[in-house]
Amino acid sequence: MIKNLLRALPALALTVLPLAAPATAAPAAVRPAAQLRAAAVSTAAARMAPQSASVVPLFEALSWIEETEEGSRDGYSREQFRHWNRGENPTDGCDTRREVILSEALEAPEVGPKCALSGGRWFSEYDQKWVTSAKELDVDHMVPLAEAWDSGAAAWTAARREAYANDQGAPNSLIAVSGSSNRSKADKDPADWMPVPVDRCKYTVDWVADKLRWRLTADPAEVQALDRLAEQCPTATVTYQQVP
């Protein structure tokens, strides 16, 4: 399936060093990400993200996100983002949430009437735990709905917010994780929450890709946190396709 190929892209495009790696593991020619980003944003062209990019260095992709203070959260509610809708296949009886859970199953569950799921096995990346019941999974928006609202989605149409909330067109826009890790993340950005260390480079790449895909902004504290993470992931790359 195209979706499964899309979900496999990070494994092809992302080659990273773990956060715990000693400083000597980074290539000698790599400068700190904050310096590289500063150099990139010094040109007007760097401020305009291309509509699509493949295997772009993380620090460069980060420079394409507009840095600005977050907007007001006045008027926000999760109901402003209609989810979960009927999914990519309206005839399969499964909403977006269940379609994501099914697509990410490492051992497929049985699918009963009204897309009731039983059995199956999943791996929760945020906390590196195995999950053996669909009921214990949450489907997380990589950039949480409230964060998206603060970063530009408040000005979107209802239809665009629905498309965002049900986006299965890119790897890890939506990701099935343990309910406990998703509740720990809540609506926080990388300045306030990160997954376990082994997942942080991949998480940073996915976050930046999602922000670029939907042309969302980042506040200064978020950018500083992403800069620090990029320095620890010197070989990480980003691939994305903007939504029109």
C-alpha positions in Angstrom: 0.0 0.0 0.0 1.1 3.6 -0.7 0.5 4.5 2.9 2.8 1.7 4.1 5.5 2.9 1.7 5.1 6.4 3.0 5.5 5.2 6.6 8.7 3.4 5.6 10.3 6.7 4.3 11.8 7.7 7.6 13.7 4.4 7.8 15.1 5.2 4.3 15.7 8.9 4.8 16.8 9.0 8.4 20.3 7.9 9.5 21.0 9.3 12.9 23.3 9.0 15.9 21.7 8.3 19.2 21.5 11.2 21.7 23.8 9.3 24.1 26.6 9.1 21.5 29.8 10.9 22.5 30.7 14.1 20.8 33.5 12.3 19.0 30.9 10.4 17.0 29.9 13.5 15.1 31.8 14.2 11.8 34.5 16.7 12.5 33.3 19.0 9.7 29.8 19.4 11.3 29.2 22.8 12.8 26.6 23.4 15.6 23.1 23.3 14.2 22.4 26.8 15.6 25.2 28.3 13.6 24.2 26.5 10.4 20.6 27.6 10.9 21.7 31.2 11.5 23.7 31.1 8.3 20.8 29.7 6.4 18.2 32.2 7.6 20.5 35.1 6.7 19.4 34.7 3.1 15.9 35.6 1.9 15.7 32.3 0.0 16.2 30.3 3.1 13.0 31.8 4.6 10.8 30.3 1.9 10.3 26.5 2.4 10.0 24.7 -1.0 6.8 22.8 -1.6 8.6 19.5 -1.3 12.0 18.3 -0.3 13.8 15.0 0.0 16.6 14.0 2.3 17.4 17.6 3.4 19.8 18.0 6.3 17.8 18.6 9.5 19.4 21.9 10.3 18.5 23.2 6.8 14.9 22.1 7.0 14.6 23.7 10.4 15.7 27.0 8.9 12.7 27.0 6.6 10.2 27.1 9.5 9.1 30.6 10.2 10.0 31.7 13.8 7.4 33.8 15.4 5.5 34.1 18.7 2.6 31.8 19.1 -0.9 33.2 18.4 -3.7 33.3 21.0 -5.4 30.1 22.0 -8.7 32.0 22.3 -11.5 30.0 20.6 -9.5 26.7 20.5 -11.2 23.4 21.2 -10.5 20.0 19.8 -13.9 20.2 18.1 -12.4 22.8 15.8 -10.5 19.9 14.2 -13.1 17.3 13.1 -11.7 13.9 13.9 -11.9 11.0 13.5 -13.6 11.0 10.1 -14.3 8.0 7.8 -10.7 7.6 6.8 -9.1 6.9 3.5 -11.5 4.1 2.7 -15.0 5.2 3.6 -16.4 1.7 2.8 -14.2 -0.3 5.2 -16.2 0.7 8.3 -13.0 2.0 10.0 -12.5 5.6 11.0 -9.1 7.3 10.6 -8.0 6.3 14.1 -8.6 2.6 13.4 -7.0 2.8 10.0 -3.8 4.1 11.5 -3.8 1.5 14.2 -4.3 -1.2 11.5 -1.6 0.1 9.2 1.0 0.2 12.1 0.2 -3.2 13.5 3.3 -5.4 13.5 1.0 -8.4 14.1 -2.4 -7.7 12.5 -5.4 -7.8 14.8 -8.7 -9.5 13.9 -11.2 -7.0 12.5 -14.8 -7.6 13.6 -18.1 -5.8 12.9 -17.9 -2.0 13.0 -14.1 -2.3 12.8 -13.8 -3.8 16.3 -10.2 -4.8 16.8 -9.0 -7.8 18.8 -5.5 -9.2 19.3 -2.5 -7.7 17.4 0.8 -6.3 18.4 2.3 -2.8 18.2 5.5 -1.0 19.2 5.1 2.4 20.9 8.0 4.6 19.7 7.6 7.3 22.4 8.3 4.9 25.3 9.8 1.9 23.4 7.1 -0.5 24.7 5.2 -3.3 23.1 1.4 -3.0 23.1 -0.9 -6.0 22.6 -4.3 -4.4 22.7 -5.7 -1.7 20.4 -7.6 -0.3 23.4 -4.3 0.7 25.0 -3.2 2.7 22.0 -3.8 6.4 21.3 -3.3 7.8 17.8 -1.2 10.9 18.3 -1.0 14.0 16.1 2.7 14.6 15.7 2.1 18.3 16.1 -0.8 18.4 18.6 -4.0 20.1 17.6 -3.6 22.9 20.2 0.0 23.5 19.0 -1.2 23.6 15.4 -3.8 26.1 16.4 -1.2 28.3 18.1 1.1 28.0 15.0 -1.3 29.0 12.3 -4.3 26.7 12.2 -6.5 29.2 14.0 -6.7 31.0 10.6 -7.6 27.9 8.6 -10.9 26.8 7.2 -12.8 24.1 9.0 -12.1 21.8 6.0 -8.4 22.3 6.3 -8.4 21.7 10.0 -10.3 18.4 9.4 -7.8 17.4 6.7 -5.0 18.1 9.2 -6.6 16.1 12.0 -7.0 13.1 9.7 -3.8 13.3 7.7 -2.6 9.9 6.6 -0.7 11.3 3.6 2.7 11.5 5.3 4.6 9.1 7.5 4.0 9.8 11.2 1.7 12.8 10.8 -0.4 10.4 12.9 1.3 7.7 15.0 -0.1 4.9 17.2 1.5 5.1 20.6 0.8 3.9 24.1 -2.0 5.9 25.8 0.3 6.8 28.7 3.0 8.3 26.5 0.5 10.3 24.6 -1.0 11.7 27.8 2.5 12.6 28.9 3.1 14.5 25.7 -0.4 16.2 25.7 -0.2 19.4 23.7 3.5 20.2 24.4 6.1 21.1 21.8 9.8 19.9 21.9 10.7 22.7 24.3 8.5 21.0 27.0 8.4 17.3 26.1 10.4 14.7 24.2 10.1 10.9 24.0 12.7 8.6 25.4 16.3 9.4 24.2 16.5 6.6 21.6 13.5 8.1 19.7 14.5 11.8 19.9 16.3 12.2 16.6 13.5 10.6 14.7 10.9 12.5 16.6 12.6 15.8 15.8 12.7 14.9 12.1 9.0 14.0 12.1 8.1 17.2 14.0 10.0 19.4 11.6 8.6 17.6 8.6 5.0 18.0 9.9 5.5 21.7 10.5 6.8 22.2 7.0 4.1 20.0 5.4 1.4 22.2 6.9 3.4 25.5 6.8 3.1 26.0 10.6 5.3 28.4 12.5 7.5 27.8 15.6 8.0 30.0 18.6 11.5 31.0 19.8 11.6 28.5 22.7 10.6 25.7 20.3 13.2 26.7 17.8 15.9 26.8 20.4 15.0 23.3 21.6 15.0 22.0 18.0 18.4 23.6 17.4 19.8 21.8 20.4 18.3 18.5 19.2 19.6 19.0 15.7 23.1 19.4 17.1 22.8 15.9 18.6 21.4 14.5 15.3 24.1 15.7 12.8 23.3 13.2 10.1 19.5 13.4 10.3 17.6 14.3 7.2 14.0 15.5 6.5 11.6 14.6 3.7 8.2 16.2 3.3 5.5 17.2 0.8 3.4 20.3 1.5 -0.3 20.1 1.5 -1.8 22.7 -1.0 
